[in-house]
């Protein structure tokens, strides 16, 4: 094996998503493999955003995504939209922002 994709997504907030992506980088550095890190912060709605999934997607798009991109912690973005309650319009906003920064 020479290339791994590692996805975040279980932290559901900036500090925990950052921690997962940093650990992914360390694993790659210490094991001599190529790594593709994917930010999957729109994986589920955190408990504090129950009933406000759009508010969480706004947090992802306006805070989590740009901060971790500027830190160089991921190459790709993914969202999980099966039965999680994220609106199509908010998910579209996530992907429009993604195009502006030129990550996959």
C-alpha positions in Angstrom: 0.0 0.0 0.0 1.4 3.4 -0.9 -1.6 5.8 -0.7 -4.2 6.2 1.9 -7.3 8.4 2.1 -8.2 9.4 5.6 -11.4 11.3 6.4 -12.2 13.3 9.4 -15.9 13.7 10.3 -16.5 12.4 13.8 -15.2 15.5 15.7 -18.1 17.7 14.6 -16.3 20.9 15.8 -13.1 22.7 14.9 -10.8 21.5 17.6 -11.7 17.8 17.1 -11.6 17.9 13.3 -8.2 19.6 13.5 -7.0 16.9 15.9 -8.1 14.1 13.6 -6.5 15.7 10.5 -3.2 16.4 12.4 -3.0 12.7 13.6 -3.6 11.6 10.0 -0.6 13.7 8.9 1.5 12.2 11.6 0.6 8.7 10.6 1.6 9.4 7.1 4.9 11.1 8.1 5.9 8.1 10.4 4.8 5.3 8.0 6.2 6.5 4.7 2.9 6.4 2.9 1.2 9.1 0.7 -1.8 10.5 2.3 -4.9 12.2 0.9 -6.7 13.9 3.8 -10.4 14.6 3.3 -12.4 17.0 5.5 -15.8 15.4 6.2 -17.0 17.7 8.9 -20.5 17.7 7.5 -20.9 14.1 8.5 -23.7 14.5 11.1 -25.4 17.2 13.1 -23.8 17.7 16.5 -26.1 17.6 19.5 -25.9 21.3 20.1 -27.2 21.9 16.5 -30.1 19.4 16.7 -33.0 21.2 14.9 -30.5 23.6 13.3 -28.6 21.6 10.7 -28.4 24.7 8.4 -26.7 26.5 11.3 -24.1 23.7 11.5 -23.4 23.8 7.8 -22.9 27.6 8.1 -20.3 26.9 10.8 -18.6 24.3 8.6 -18.5 26.7 5.6 -17.6 29.9 7.4 -15.3 28.6 10.1 -14.2 25.0 10.1 -13.5 24.7 6.4 -11.5 27.9 5.8 -9.5 27.5 9.0 -8.4 24.0 8.4 -7.7 24.7 4.7 -5.4 27.6 5.7 -3.6 25.3 8.0 -3.0 22.9 5.1 -4.6 19.9 6.8 -6.7 18.5 4.0 -6.8 18.2 0.2 -10.5 17.3 -0.4 -13.9 18.0 1.1 -16.8 15.5 1.4 -20.3 15.9 2.9 -22.7 13.2 4.0 -26.2 14.0 3.0 -28.1 10.7 3.5 -30.7 11.0 6.3 -28.8 13.7 8.3 -31.1 16.6 7.7 -28.8 19.0 5.8 -30.7 21.1 3.3 -29.7 20.9 -0.3 -29.2 24.7 -0.5 -26.7 24.6 2.4 -24.8 21.7 1.0 -24.6 23.5 -2.4 -23.1 26.5 -0.6 -20.4 24.2 0.9 -19.5 23.0 -2.6 -19.5 26.5 -4.1 -17.1 27.6 -1.4 -14.9 24.5 -2.1 -14.6 25.6 -5.8 -13.4 29.0 -4.8 -10.4 27.6 -2.9 -9.6 25.0 -5.6 -9.5 22.0 -3.4 -11.2 18.7 -4.5 
